[in-house]
């Protein structure tokens, strides 16, 4: 059986922050239980309000009208460099 990529949901940042994180078994993806949904992928439309490109990591803070969320990366992902 082939594992298919989960469908991304459109959520507010507050839905992600206030949702319950559920760790699944090795076969199924982890997810956030929010708004009666089991969400493992999201699409967020937000504004970048803060960004650091350090030597050892990158950090970006996104904000929408419901709240903000910080993403930190220690592996120096290339796509984070293109976000302004």
ABEGO torsion letter per residue (X at the ends): XBBBBBBBBBBBAAAAAABBBBBBBAABBBBBBBGGBBBABBBBBBBBABBBBBAABBBBBBBBAAEBBBBBBAAGBAAAAABX
